[in-house]
């Protein structure tokens, strides 16, 4: 089989490495991929949002199955386009990808169908939003409606921060048209959990839970990022909570999308907050999370391609989805200055024994050298019998990798370890 994976980051590298395990796969094309994927896939220099070129390439190359991984091409309708060409895909059609493409849509969906989430208000003008934040409860959360590379959320701890967030998103257009509308919602408290789930629109099979670390610096300080590291499984996510989430959130969401005529097939990501009043949805994503994928897929014992095809063919109920009982930790190595201004083009040195543990996110290959080419550069993932061992192994591997200005958090998994040890 010829497989095409659309996207170019660490998430896509993790998908490619896992799909390669299927013996029926003869070739994998990464569109566009990055220089660090050259050993695992054939790179195709077409941007993930260049839908016409991607479709032309897929048709001319005889692609048998496509995996559309990033949010942008999903929301733009790449799956629709490829399926019209007779190419089966993993990922939702555009009318279902809106669950991530518009926070206003997803919040209204939850309200309509009684899916637990934070209280919220929607604003279409900066004037009305600024008037609202003068008196709203603080802290509060300000969200751009559309896609914003995972950075369109501001947790405002003061009223001034809330005002600045509104102005930045709606007046300064920090995220472009994605900020034409905003959601201002209730600030929830409790442990956060990420749960990715395979679904064919009928059956839901959750993956192992994980915990993301969004802030740029240790102790959850600094700006929000696309994610500085993850661990799996998440110790706060007990079997009892998992059962409650399936009953009150996962299945109701899939059923709600069906009722709206927007059947969702692919990976549905649930960002959850375990509040004192029970689990609530913080956000939905219409695809694998990044860097959650880098700890979840290494623990998958079932064949990934087979599971993906089952979501496409509506046969997920017949497909076994099993995960290891081990633990995984991913530490993101980023360019100094990320998520704001940073420099690129620095040579990356990776010890040979560390290569198998590295997912390459932001890098390019020039004259045989791997160079930094993005904010998040590498994801270093290790698996072990216990979470403590996985964390220690990941940081040991990080020490075998270097590039100028490398920045990474040194406390990935620390909160989870406190929970395991009964400290929080």
VMD Tcl script that draws the C-alpha trace (Angstrom):
set ca {
  {0.00 0.00 0.00}
  {1.07 3.55 -0.73}
  {0.25 5.80 2.23}
  {0.20 9.59 2.26}
  {0.50 11.46 5.56}
  {-0.30 15.17 5.33}
  {1.57 17.39 7.78}
  {5.11 18.16 8.76}
  {5.56 18.04 12.53}
  {6.34 15.70 15.40}
  {2.79 14.35 15.44}
  {3.10 13.32 11.80}
  {6.49 11.73 12.45}
  {4.93 9.65 15.24}
  {2.08 8.59 12.93}
  {4.52 7.66 10.15}
  {6.71 5.57 12.44}
  {3.65 3.68 13.71}
  {2.08 3.16 10.27}
  {5.41 1.75 9.04}
  {4.89 -1.23 11.33}
  {2.14 -2.55 9.02}
  {3.71 -5.05 6.62}
  {1.34 -4.16 3.79}
  {2.80 -0.64 3.59}
  {5.24 -0.35 0.71}
  {5.83 3.41 0.71}
  {4.92 6.40 2.86}
  {4.82 9.93 1.48}
  {5.04 12.84 3.93}
  {3.40 16.01 2.58}
  {5.40 18.14 3.21}
  {7.14 16.33 6.08}
  {10.44 17.72 7.32}
  {14.12 16.97 6.99}
  {14.14 14.73 10.05}
  {11.65 12.30 8.49}
  {13.81 11.36 5.48}
  {14.67 7.93 6.86}
  {11.01 7.07 7.43}
  {9.15 8.59 4.47}
  {9.52 10.15 1.04}
  {9.21 13.91 1.42}
  {6.87 15.77 -0.94}
  {7.43 19.57 -0.94}
  {3.76 20.61 -1.01}
  {2.28 22.69 1.81}
  {-0.44 21.11 3.93}
  {-2.93 23.80 2.84}
  {-2.21 23.47 -0.89}
  {-5.24 21.28 -1.46}
  {-5.19 21.30 -5.28}
  {-1.55 20.21 -5.42}
  {-2.04 17.53 -2.76}
  {-5.01 16.06 -4.63}
  {-3.11 16.09 -7.91}
  {-0.12 14.37 -6.30}
  {-2.28 11.73 -4.58}
  {-4.13 10.92 -7.80}
  {-1.00 10.76 -9.98}
  {0.94 8.70 -7.43}
  {-1.81 6.14 -6.85}
  {-2.15 6.74 -3.12}
  {-4.14 3.92 -1.50}
  {-4.86 5.62 1.82}
  {-4.36 9.13 3.17}
  {-3.94 10.37 6.73}
  {-4.77 14.06 7.08}
  {-3.23 15.03 10.42}
  {-3.25 18.86 10.89}
  {-6.32 20.97 11.66}
  {-6.05 23.45 8.75}
  {-6.41 21.01 5.82}
  {-9.16 19.14 7.68}
  {-11.18 22.33 8.22}
  {-10.51 23.37 4.61}
  {-12.00 20.09 3.34}
  {-9.03 18.04 2.16}
  {-10.70 14.78 3.21}
  {-13.78 15.71 1.14}
  {-11.59 16.41 -1.87}
  {-9.57 13.20 -1.61}
  {-12.64 11.03 -1.08}
  {-14.18 12.55 -4.22}
  {-11.11 11.17 -6.05}
  {-11.78 7.74 -4.58}
  {-8.95 7.91 -2.05}
  {-10.03 6.70 1.43}
  {-8.87 8.91 4.30}
  {-8.35 9.00 8.04}
  {-9.84 12.23 9.31}
  {-13.19 14.02 9.37}
  {-14.85 15.84 6.51}
  {-15.00 19.64 6.71}
  {-18.53 19.74 8.09}
  {-17.37 17.66 11.09}
  {-13.93 19.31 11.46}
  {-15.82 22.48 12.39}
  {-15.92 21.06 15.93}
  {-12.37 22.45 16.17}
  {-12.57 25.03 13.43}
  {-15.08 27.12 15.37}
  {-15.11 27.37 19.14}
  {-18.46 29.13 18.89}
  {-19.88 26.09 17.08}
  {-18.47 23.62 19.60}
  {-19.65 25.60 22.63}
  {-23.13 25.96 21.16}
  {-23.16 22.23 20.36}
  {-22.35 21.37 23.97}
  {-24.99 23.76 25.28}
  {-27.65 22.37 22.93}
  {-27.00 18.73 23.83}
  {-26.20 19.11 27.53}
  {-22.52 18.17 27.32}
  {-20.72 19.53 30.41}
  {-18.52 22.54 29.71}
  {-17.73 25.98 31.13}
  {-20.35 28.75 31.05}
  {-19.61 31.19 28.22}
  {-20.60 34.21 26.15}
  {-19.91 34.88 22.45}
  {-18.86 38.30 21.14}
  {-18.63 39.62 17.60}
  {-17.30 43.09 18.44}
  {-14.44 44.26 20.61}
  {-16.68 46.96 22.08}
  {-19.21 44.50 23.51}
  {-16.47 42.13 24.71}
  {-14.61 44.94 26.50}
  {-17.83 46.04 28.15}
  {-18.39 42.46 29.36}
  {-14.93 42.00 30.86}
  {-15.34 45.15 32.94}
  {-17.59 43.22 35.31}
  {-17.13 39.50 34.57}
  {-15.67 37.08 37.11}
  {-11.86 36.98 37.17}
  {-9.92 34.84 36.29}
  {-11.59 34.30 32.94}
  {-10.68 32.62 29.65}
  {-10.62 34.42 26.29}
  {-10.63 32.30 23.12}
  {-10.35 33.18 19.45}
  {-13.16 31.46 17.54}
  {-11.06 29.96 14.76}
  {-7.80 28.05 14.40}
  {-4.72 29.68 15.91}
  {-1.99 27.02 15.99}
  {-3.12 25.96 19.45}
  {-2.29 29.41 20.84}
  {-5.61 31.24 20.56}
  {-6.49 30.88 24.24}
  {-5.62 33.40 26.95}
  {-6.15 32.58 30.62}
  {-6.60 36.07 32.05}
  {-5.73 36.15 35.74}
  {-6.47 39.88 36.06}
  {-9.00 42.25 34.49}
  {-6.22 44.08 32.67}
  {-5.07 40.80 31.12}
  {-8.63 40.10 29.96}
  {-8.85 43.54 28.36}
  {-5.46 43.08 26.69}
  {-6.53 39.67 25.37}
  {-9.70 41.05 23.81}
  {-7.83 43.91 22.17}
  {-5.01 41.67 20.96}
  {-7.35 39.13 19.37}
  {-10.17 41.36 18.08}
  {-8.53 44.72 17.39}
  {-4.89 43.86 16.67}
  {-5.95 40.65 14.85}
  {-3.12 38.63 16.41}
  {-4.69 35.50 14.91}
  {-6.15 37.11 11.81}
  {-9.74 36.31 10.90}
  {-9.79 33.61 13.60}
  {-10.36 36.46 16.05}
  {-13.37 38.01 14.33}
  {-15.45 36.34 17.03}
  {-14.35 35.35 20.51}
  {-15.62 33.20 23.34}
  {-15.20 34.44 26.90}
  {-15.81 31.64 29.35}
  {-15.82 30.65 32.97}
  {-12.44 29.78 34.47}
  {-12.50 26.14 35.58}
  {-10.21 24.52 38.12}
  {-8.94 20.97 38.45}
  {-6.48 18.61 36.75}
  {-6.43 18.69 32.94}
  {-6.64 15.50 30.92}
  {-6.24 14.90 27.20}
  {-8.12 11.93 25.75}
  {-7.80 11.11 22.07}
  {-10.43 8.74 20.72}
  {-10.88 6.75 17.54}
  {-14.41 6.98 16.21}
  {-16.26 5.93 13.07}
  {-19.28 8.03 13.97}
  {-20.92 5.19 15.87}
  {-18.35 3.47 18.05}
  {-15.91 5.38 20.26}
  {-12.65 3.74 21.34}
  {-10.60 6.07 23.58}
  {-6.83 5.91 23.57}
  {-4.70 5.99 26.68}
  {-5.07 9.30 28.54}
  {-2.30 11.88 28.65}
  {-1.27 15.15 30.31}
  {0.00 18.08 28.25}
  {2.23 20.88 29.56}
  {1.23 24.03 27.67}
  {3.20 26.79 29.37}
  {6.65 27.65 28.07}
  {8.50 27.43 31.38}
  {8.79 25.26 34.49}
  {6.06 25.43 37.13}
  {3.52 26.24 34.39}
  {4.86 29.76 33.95}
  {5.20 31.80 30.77}
  {3.08 31.97 27.64}
  {0.88 29.22 26.26}
  {2.60 27.12 23.59}
  {1.58 24.31 21.29}
  {2.78 21.98 24.06}
  {6.16 21.54 25.80}
  {5.78 17.90 26.73}
  {3.40 15.12 27.66}
  {3.10 12.01 29.79}
  {0.80 9.01 29.54}
  {-1.22 7.65 31.16}
  {-2.61 10.56 33.18}
  {-2.84 9.45 36.85}
  {-5.85 11.70 37.51}
  {-7.90 9.84 34.90}
  {-9.23 6.87 36.88}
  {-11.39 4.05 35.45}
  {-14.39 5.60 37.21}
  {-13.79 8.99 35.58}
  {-13.22 7.27 32.22}
  {-16.62 5.58 32.49}
  {-18.28 8.89 33.39}
  {-16.63 10.65 30.44}
  {-17.76 7.96 28.04}
  {-21.34 8.29 29.29}
  {-21.60 12.07 29.63}
  {-19.12 13.42 27.06}
  {-17.67 11.04 24.46}
  {-20.75 9.21 23.21}
  {-23.03 12.28 23.56}
  {-20.61 14.32 21.43}
  {-20.53 11.75 18.63}
  {-24.31 11.39 18.79}
  {-24.75 15.19 18.76}
  {-22.62 15.47 15.63}
  {-24.74 12.77 13.96}
  {-27.93 14.64 14.85}
  {-26.46 17.78 13.31}
  {-25.72 15.89 10.09}
  {-21.99 16.17 10.73}
  {-20.89 12.56 11.34}
  {-17.35 12.56 12.71}
  {-14.87 9.88 11.59}
  {-11.23 9.90 12.61}
  {-9.54 11.01 15.82}
  {-11.64 13.18 18.13}
  {-9.58 14.87 20.82}
  {-11.21 15.74 24.13}
  {-9.46 18.36 26.26}
  {-10.98 17.84 29.71}
  {-10.93 19.52 33.11}
  {-11.70 17.35 36.10}
  {-13.57 19.95 38.13}
  {-15.07 19.55 41.62}
  {-18.43 19.23 39.80}
  {-17.21 16.49 37.47}
  {-15.41 16.28 34.11}
  {-16.04 19.15 31.70}
  {-14.90 19.80 28.14}
  {-12.34 22.58 27.70}
  {-11.92 22.03 23.98}
  {-12.33 19.63 21.10}
  {-9.75 18.97 18.41}
  {-10.63 17.25 15.15}
  {-7.33 15.34 14.97}
  {-4.46 13.83 16.93}
  {-2.99 16.26 19.45}
  {0.61 17.39 19.35}
  {2.56 16.40 21.42}
  {0.01 13.96 22.92}
  {0.40 11.70 19.89}
  {4.09 11.28 20.70}
  {3.26 9.47 23.96}
  {-0.04 7.83 23.02}
  {0.93 6.05 19.79}
  {4.13 4.46 21.17}
  {1.88 2.74 23.74}
  {-0.55 1.45 21.08}
  {-0.18 -2.31 20.70}
  {-2.78 -2.72 17.95}
  {-1.91 -1.99 14.32}
  {-2.53 1.72 13.73}
  {-3.30 1.50 10.02}
  {-5.87 -1.24 10.62}
  {-7.60 0.88 13.28}
  {-7.56 3.93 11.03}
  {-9.12 2.00 8.17}
  {-11.82 0.76 10.54}
  {-12.82 4.36 11.30}
  {-13.06 5.02 7.57}
  {-15.05 1.84 6.86}
  {-17.40 2.16 9.87}
  {-16.14 -1.16 11.28}
  {-14.50 0.14 14.45}
  {-16.76 -2.00 16.66}
  {-15.10 -5.08 15.15}
  {-11.55 -3.75 15.58}
  {-9.43 -4.42 18.65}
  {-7.71 -1.33 20.09}
  {-5.21 -2.24 22.81}
  {-2.63 -0.21 24.69}
  {0.40 -1.18 26.76}
  {0.20 -0.80 30.52}
  {3.59 0.91 30.49}
  {4.15 4.68 30.75}
  {5.57 7.21 28.32}
  {7.11 10.67 28.60}
  {7.82 13.16 25.81}
  {10.03 16.21 26.38}
  {9.85 18.90 23.70}
  {13.12 20.58 22.78}
  {12.31 24.02 21.41}
  {14.16 26.98 19.93}
  {15.14 29.60 22.50}
  {12.51 32.35 22.54}
  {9.60 30.11 21.51}
  {6.61 30.74 21.44}
  {7.62 34.29 20.53}
  {10.58 35.33 18.37}
  {13.31 32.75 17.86}
  {16.19 32.06 15.47}
  {16.54 29.00 13.24}
  {19.22 27.32 11.14}
  {21.29 25.81 13.93}
  {22.77 22.33 13.45}
  {21.16 19.57 15.50}
  {23.40 16.91 16.98}
  {21.71 13.63 17.96}
  {23.70 10.70 19.34}
  {23.09 7.54 17.26}
  {21.63 5.67 20.24}
  {19.07 8.44 20.78}
  {17.65 8.59 17.24}
  {14.98 5.94 17.74}
  {13.48 8.00 20.58}
  {13.23 11.27 18.62}
  {10.26 12.65 16.72}
  {11.33 15.56 14.54}
  {8.99 18.55 14.46}
  {10.75 21.69 13.21}
  {13.85 20.84 11.22}
  {15.25 20.92 7.69}
  {18.04 19.02 5.99}
  {20.75 20.96 4.15}
  {23.99 19.49 2.78}
  {23.48 16.38 4.86}
  {23.02 18.33 8.10}
  {19.85 18.53 10.18}
  {19.10 22.16 11.10}
  {16.50 23.78 13.33}
  {13.57 25.24 11.37}
  {10.76 25.90 13.81}
  {9.67 26.74 17.34}
  {9.23 23.21 18.58}
  {12.16 21.28 17.13}
  {12.18 17.77 18.59}
  {10.09 15.52 20.78}
  {12.08 13.04 22.87}
  {9.96 10.09 23.99}
  {10.84 7.15 26.18}
  {8.70 4.26 27.46}
  {9.21 2.41 30.75}
  {7.37 0.24 33.25}
  {6.66 3.23 35.50}
  {6.14 6.91 34.82}
  {9.11 7.88 36.99}
  {11.37 5.64 34.93}
  {9.98 7.01 31.65}
  {10.58 10.60 32.76}
  {14.14 9.84 33.85}
  {14.86 8.02 30.59}
  {13.53 10.90 28.48}
  {15.72 13.47 30.21}
  {18.72 11.15 29.93}
  {18.13 11.00 26.18}
  {17.70 14.79 25.98}
  {21.27 15.08 27.29}
  {22.45 13.24 24.15}
  {20.97 15.91 21.86}
  {22.14 19.47 21.33}
  {21.58 22.58 19.22}
  {22.27 26.25 19.89}
  {19.63 27.91 22.06}
  {17.85 24.65 22.88}
  {15.10 25.22 25.45}
  {13.05 22.61 27.27}
  {11.10 22.35 30.47}
  {12.73 20.34 33.22}
  {9.53 19.46 35.06}
  {7.57 17.42 32.51}
  {5.61 14.84 34.50}
  {6.34 16.42 37.90}
  {2.68 17.12 38.68}
  {1.71 13.61 37.61}
  {4.35 12.13 39.89}
  {2.93 14.13 42.81}
  {-0.48 12.66 42.08}
  {0.96 9.13 41.94}
  {2.73 9.73 45.25}
  {-0.43 11.11 46.85}
  {0.95 14.65 47.18}
  {-1.87 16.38 45.27}
}
mol new
graphics top color blue
foreach p $ca { graphics top sphere $p radius 0.5 }
foreach p [lrange $ca 0 end-1] q [lrange $ca 1 end] { graphics top cylinder $p $q radius 0.2 }
display resetview
